[in-house]
Every structure is written in structure tokens, then in C-alpha cells.
Amino acid sequence: MTDHTTLAGETLAPIFIHSLFRAGSTYLFNVFRRSSDGYWCYQEPLHEVALLARANPENLLAFRGEYVKHLRHPAIEVSYFRELYDVSDACLDKLSKEAIYDGYFGCVGDFGLNYWAALIAAAKGRPVIQECRTSSRIGAMKNALGGYHIYLWRNPWDEWWSYKVTDYFDATSQLFLNAPSRPPVIERLRREIAFEGFESDDLSAQIDWFIKRRLAPEQSYLIFYVLWILGLGEAVANANLLLNIDRMSDSAEYRNEIASKLLASGAKGLNFSDCSVPQTCYGDGDREFFERIEDKAHGLLLLSGTTQRELDQLLTLRRSSEPLTWRECAARATCGGSIRDADRARALVLTGERREVELRSQFAEQSRVLEQRTCSAEERAVKAEALLAELRNGLAAATRRSEELARRAAVAEATSAEMGNRFTAAEEKWQHEAALVGVLHAERDELQRMLAETRGSVHYWRLESDQWHERLLSVHRSSSWRITAPIRALKRVVKGDLSPMRRTAGWAVTGVRRALRRPAVAAARIVLNQPRLRHKISTSLRKYPGLRQHLVLFVRNAGLMPDASTVALTAHRKADPVTNSPGTELLHETFNPELAHMTASARQIYVDLKVAIEAKKRNS
């Protein structure tokens, strides 16, 4: 509980004025504000304008009397929110969206306690807080904040008709039903009217949502009357003072009674003499409309836990505070025609409202269908755009792929051209080599033919040689040849033929050769095993080709070449600074069994011929 102390030390609690909309709350706020006893008056600090003004408090000053003339409020010289503006820096940041409508029933969550405490603490006089959004949380606020709580109320018929001045008030009733924490009767009421809620962090969007979804008169009054009963029941249980604006307007005695009760609570300097609230006489049609809906509301309350006794108590209090005009109209028969006219006029208004709601419903349905179609068209457009983007991406990818393929094709074409050129060159080379192979085959055939002819000739002459040799041996072995040998020799000598003497010398030379053969072979083997020595001797013998040929034949016949029964000589040129100098001919020996039957001279001819052929090939 919060206390405020005046300069004189007097403890004065804050004053709370709770009510529904259109109950005369602005008049009561102005009574406190115009008093000279130092009240600091906040009017509707839970108004959504205060929430929106957190970013720019200057907006609070725009709400003056001329701004809301259509609401028929009493004349107010300064802004409704002047006091709130003066303490905005200390208080507005404590206000949350949830505290305005979501916390209306004060069940759980944030229903504005921190904000109320900040307003009370920042007040520059005795705080008076007038609010139309707290009727069902009086008990919670009183328990948390203390203070003196006044509940201002009015007969429900006039109050509901006063709601018709603007669509805003019906929207606030729906916002109360939209609160997340609500009593059981509100749950039943939501089901009864098939209430369509709307959740949003934007309070302005919620208000606009419910304004656009105006309720039929029957649903509108059913919601209002249930909230009216709940507010009155909350006040009977928790408020310090119930103030009926109808009785305040009708009775000076009642005004004095209320002033005395307020004076007893420390609220001085209040003047209610100018209190006057509009009151209307209702006909049978009006009564039938209201009473039918009120019976339904009473049933919802009883089904939701309200006892019959509690309900009767509230209805008795209501009847005791009915406007004086109602009793006067019932007593004056002369007013019957006027009442009937007003009854018809209000019936026409309600019919117009029903028609308006019906048209709005049809419009909303058509708008919904159109919105669905628009959404469908937009979805199709989005899909088409997505497909177009996909196609464009595919086209771009295909273009890049085509460019890549074109580049690869160019590279492949260049490679193909290069390969074609290489193939042509290779084909030309192959043709040239094929021609060369043909020439070589022809030369080979020619050599084979010559070799065959040479073999045949060698074989023929060998046979001839063997025959003549046998004949000669026969002659030489004959007795007559041996007997006549001295005579033949003497005869040749007489004739000047010295061959016998040379033959005798030859025999002597042959004997010497045989004696020297073994040392010569040993010497030749040593030379052949010494490359440097062999190179020097070979170079020196080039000056004496005859001697060189005899030495080659000697080495060949002596079998000094490895595995050599025959010798094939091939001249090769190498640049070896150790074994051969440029231009030196080396003799390489390889075994060729085809030459085994040739004589030494035939083999020499064959080797020379082969060397000449190979030299010709190298030159070509």
C-alpha cells in the first residue's frame, strides 16, 4: 500500500476512479482537476495514446476539448493528458501494451502495477487516477496499491446507446474479450457470439481490426452488458464508493451524500452542482430488445459460477438507481407519442446497424475472397517470377555451358588440326620409310641373289679345285712323278727356271714360318688384348695395306677371335680419345656360320662387298 504525505504531515491516499466508457468519467475527472485543493489528476493514463507517446511525449498535449467535441465531454481548457505529460519522463517507460487491454481482468501477468506506482510517486499533489480500462481489476489494484477506489456507473441502456457515438467503444469491448487471461463467463460469451480474436504486438492494428469487424447490435449489447455486470460486481466487492451518475444528475440530496463521503475520505473542495448526464425514455420495443439480451447474459453468468443471489443483488442495485426520467415518462401519458417515435427511430437505427453489419460481413467475405484470389494471383506471380528466375538462371547456365563447349570445341578443333598435321607428317614419313623399306628389301634381295650366285660359283670352283687337287695329288703320288722329279727340276734350271730352287727355299721359309707361328700368335694375342697398343699398330699399318691385310688374315686364321670360325669385318667410326681417334677403323668380329664353307679369299671379297653396301646405305 502506498501513502502520500502532504506538507502538513497529513497522509492522503491516491484516489482511483474506475468506470466503463461513457459513464461520465470525464466530468468526474474535471471536478477533481478544477478543485483548488491540490489534486494531481491523470485522465485515462492507460489510453493507447500514452503508449504511442513513449517515443514523443509532445503528442499528449494535442488532446484538448475541441479535439474530441463529438464525444460531448465537458469543456476542458488544457490537454486531457497534461499531468501525464509533465511526469512522462518518469512514468511512460513503465507502461506496457499488455497492461492496457490484456490485463483488464487482472488475473495474471502485467496489469500495470509498476506504471500505477510510478504515476503515484511522480504526482505533484494528491494523485487522482481516472481510468475506463480497470473496472474488472479493482480488487487487484487495491490489494497492491491501496488508495481510495471510486466506481462510477450509469444505467446500461443509456450508456450502451452512448457507445454509438463512435465505433471505437465497441472495439474496446472486443479488446477486453481478446484478453489472454479471462474469467469463465467471458469464455462462454466468446463461444456464444463465435468471437474471432486477433493477436498482435501492434495495439493500433488490433483496434483497427476490431473496428473493421463491427458487431451486430445484439452481440454488441450482449458483450457490453456482461462487462457492465462484471464491473458492477467487482465494484460492490472492492470499491470504497459506488457513484451513480444518473442519481447524481437527478438528486441534489445524492450529490450532497456523495460529497460528504468523499470529504470523509479526505477529498475536499469538490463541487457536483453542475452534474448532468443525458437520459432517455424507452418504449416497449426498446425494452424488449434490451431485456431479451439481458436474460441471455444472466444465463451465461449463472452458468459460469455467479449465484442467483449475487445476480439479484446487482439487479436490485440497478433498479434502485434508474434515471428519474424513466419514472416520469411512465407517469406522463402525454409523452406516449414521443416515446413511440423515439422507439421507432432507435429501431430504425438498430436495423441500420444490422444492415451495416450484414453489409460489412458481406464486404469482409468478398474482401476475403478477393484477398484469397489476390494472394493466389500473387502466389502465382511469385511462382512465375521464381520460374522465370529459374529459367533465366538455366539460360545463363546453358549460355555458360555453350560458351564452354564452344571453347572446348575450338580447342578440340585446334587439337584435331594439329593431330591431322601430325598424322599427315607421320603418313608421309611412313610412306617414305615404306619406300625406304622397299629399297632395302630390294637391296637385300639383290644381295641374297649375289650371295647365292657367289655361293654357287664358290661351290663350283671348290669342286673344280678339289678335282684338280686330287688329280694333282695323284700325279704327285705316282712313282713316275717322284722318279722324274730330279730330271724335271734340272730341265727347268737348264731353261732358266729357278722355281725349283725357290720352292726349296720356300720349303725352308715354310719351316721357318712354322717355327715362328707360335711366338707370332702369342704376340698377336697380347696386342689384341691391349687396346692402346692395338690402336697404334692399326694406325701405323694403314700406310701398308698389303701387310695389314696379311696380318688380319693371320689373326683370323689363328683363331684369336672369340668363338670365331669365320670373320665378318665391319668398319665403324667412333670418337674415343682412349681407344680410337676420329676416323679410325675398328674391326669387329662376329660369328657367321654361312661363310664357313668359303675360302679366305672368298670371305674377304664378301666382307668388302658388305662394307661397301652399308656405306652406300649410310650415304643415302
Protein Blocks (a to p, Z undefined) as FASTA:
>chain_A
ZZdddfkopacddddddddehiopmmmmmmmmmpcnhpacdehklbfklmmmmmmmmlmm
mmcfklmmmnopacdfbdfklmmmmmmmmmmmmpcfklmmmmmnomgcjehlmmmmmmmm
mpgbdcddddfklmmmmmmmmmmngpadddddddfklmmmmmmmpmklmmmmmmmmmpmb
dcfklmmmmmmnopacdddfblklmmmmmmmmcccfklmmmmmmmmmmmmmmmmmmmpmb
dcdfklmmmpmklmmmmmmmmmmnopahiafklgccddddddfklmmmmmmmmmmmmmmm
mmnopafklmmmmmmmmmmmgcfklmmmmmmmklmmmmmmmmmmmmmmmmmmmmmmmmmm
mmmmmmmmmmmmmmmmmmmmmmmmmmmmmmmmmmmmmmmmmmmmmmmmmmmmmmmmmmmm
mmmmmmmmmmmmmmmmmmmmmmmmmmmmmmmmmmmmmmmmmmmmmmmmmmmmmmmmpmkl
mmmmmmmmmmmmmnopaklmmmmmmmmmmmmmmmmmmmmmmmmmmmmmmmklmmmmmmmm
mmmmmlmmmmmmmmmmnopaghiabdcddddddddfklpcghiacddddddfklmmpcfk
lmmmmmmmmmmmmmmmmmZZ
